[in-house]
């Protein structure tokens, strides 16, 4: 019984000590911290062509001058 009274007294003292700080925190509006993240839309200029088999490659497809005009324009995600 004595221990229960002691714990409740300590809890009450803790609440009385923390109450002013809790009251100030409740009255303030939360402002999120500034983030270094940037939004970048990578969903443009994707091309798609169906290959006959997995692993088939078109010769020269990696060259900047490669003609991909017959390829379909797609957005991501794409099936």
Secondary structure, 3 states (H helix, E strand, C coil): CHHHHHHHHHHHHHHHHHHHHHHHHHHCCCCCCCCCCCCCCCCCCEEECCCCCCCCCCCCCCCCCCCCCCCEEECCCCC
